[in-house]
Amino acid sequence: MFISLAKVLLSFLLLAVISKVTFLGWYELSYTNTSFLEFLTATAWGVRFDLTVAFLLSCLGFLLLLPIAPFSKAYQLCHKAWLVLCGSWIIFTTVGDTIYLSQASRHVTVDLHLGKGVELELVSTALTQFGQLILVAVVLLAIYTYVIIRCVPAIRFTNKWYSSIAIAFVWVALTVTAVRGGFSDKPQSPMYAYKIGDVNQARIAWSAPYGITYYSIIGEDKSGHRWTPELLPRAMEELRQQLNPTASTQLETLSDHDVIVVLLESWTAFDMKSYGSEFDSTPFFDSLRKESLTTTSFYSNGFRTVEGIFTTMCSQPNPVGGSVAGTRLESMPYQCLPQILKQKGWHTTFVQGSGQGMVGAFSQVLGFTDSFGKFDYEDVGQEQNYWGYMDDGIYDFALEKLASHSQPQFMAINTGTTHDSYLPNESDYAFGKSTPDEIRRSVVNYSDQSLERFVSKLKAQAEKPTLLVLVADHTMVGSRSDLRHVSIPFLMVGINTDLAPRELDVAGSHKDIAPTILDWLGGEVSWFSGQSLLSASYQAGADFTVNNQFFWAAQQKLVRINATSGDKEACYRIGGNTTTLIEQACNAPEFYNLYQQGKDYMLYSQQHLFDGTTQQY
C-alpha cells in the first residue's frame, strides 16, 4: 500500500517538475536573462512546493476513493480518472500561470479572482495567442495519461485492516506536514518561494498548481499581500511633511465641462513612433499628440485593467505587486474622481465592450453611476472579437450615451480591439501576423484607425468644453530587461476649449491623471498621491511595481527598491525611447535624492492604502 501511494506521489511530482521546466523554461528563455544554471538551481529549490502539491493530490485522491475500495473494477477506473484529472490540473495551471506571467510580469496570485465572468474570453485568448503552448500542454497530458495507465497501479491495500489504517494515518500526517512547510502553525503561503532570497529565483521556484489552489481556497476577501513594513504615527507625520506639506481641497467652483477618459486597452509605447519606436503603428495618435498636453514618458501603475483604473481614477497606488480589486482592500473607503464629480452634479459612466465582470463592478465601487458592457449593446452588426465589441462599436455606443444626458458628463471608456488578436480581414494585418509582435502592431494599428474616427465624431458632436484623455490602462508585453512592459502612451487634448499643446519633459504615471483633470476643472483635493501636470510646481515621479520590487522614475533615471527592506537594489538611466535601460552605479549622487523620494512615497502611500486612510494622505 505504501509503495503504491509513493508511486502516485512520484508521478505527480515528476509531472509538476516537467511542466515547470517546459513552460516556465520557455518564459525564462524568451523574456529574461536567467542563465540555464540559475534556472536549474531555482527549480531544484522549488521542488519542495511541487512535493506539497503531489502530497495534497495523492492524499485527497486516496481519501475520496476509499469508500469504493471494496469494488475493485470501479475503484480501478475511478483511480485512473483521478490521476488524469490531477495531471490536467498540474499541466494547465502551470501553462496558464506562465501565459499570465508573460503578460503581467507576475504569477497568478490574488489576481485569480479578477477572472470571474470572463472565463470564456480568457480561454479564447489563450488558445488564439498562445496556441503552441496549449498544444504542447495537450501533448504532455496525452503522454502522461499513457504512462500512468500503463505504469501506475491503483492503491493496493494490505490484508490486515489495521496496517492499512496505520499507513493511511502516516500518509495524512506527511501531507499535513508538507502543506504546513514543516511544523509551523499554519499552511505555507506560495509567497514562501521568496525565502530563496532572490526575487528572480523566487519567480522560478514558484509552484503554479500550489499557488492557484491556495488562492482559490483562501478566497478573494482574505487576499491582499503586504510587502512594506508598518510605520509608526510619528514616522507617517514626518513623511507627510515631506510629501504633502501644503495640501488643500477646493471643490466649490468647478467648471461644468465634460471629461472623457479613454483607457486604450493594452497599448504599449514600445510600438509607437512618437515614443522612439522604429514602428509607425499608431500614426493618428502620434499626430494628435502634437496638438495635446503630453509627457516625454508615461508609465503604467499596473498590469491589469482594474489596476490601471484604480490608480487613474483614485490617484492612489495598488498594493506592491498586486491589485486592490478582488481583495479585502476593495472595501476600504476611497474618494475617487468619479465619486467627487458625481457629488458635484456630473453624470458618471463607464463603458466597455466585453462583459462587465470584475472591471465593470469595480468601476462602480470607484463612483461610476452607470457601468455598461457588451450585453447592454443593441446588436447592430458591429464587429466583435472573443471578448466582445471592438472599438468602433464601443465608441459609437459611448457617443450615444454622451448625447443622452444634459448634465455634465464624466465618462471612462475601456477599448476592446486590442484585447484580442482578431481582425475582420486578412488585409487589416498591416504589419503581418506571423509573429506575436506583428499581430500586436497590426491590431493596435487597426485600433488607432478606430480612434481617429471616434475623435472626429466627438469633435462634431461636442457642444461644450470637453477634455479628452487618452491613456493605456496597461500593456500586454513581457519585460526583457527594459521598460516595454510599463511604458504607455498618454495625452490630453481640449475640444471647444484652449489647452496649450506641449510636451512636458517629465515621467508621468496613472496617479497624475485625476489631479490634472480636477485642476483643469478648477479644483483640487488634498488626498491624491499624484500631482497635476498643469501645475508649475509639479514634482516628477512615476512608479510601478513587479512582485516585491518598487520602481521610481524621474528625469530619465530609474531606481529599483526592495519593498520589504527598503534597500536600493539597482539604478538605471532610461533611453530616449522610454524603454531602454542602462545600468548605473547607485552610489552616484544623482541617485540619492531619487531613491529617497521613491522610498518615502512607497512607504507612505502603502501605509495609507492598507490602513484604509487614503483620504488622509
Disulfide bonds with the S-S distance in Angstrom:
Cys314-Cys336 1.97
Cys571-Cys586 2.04
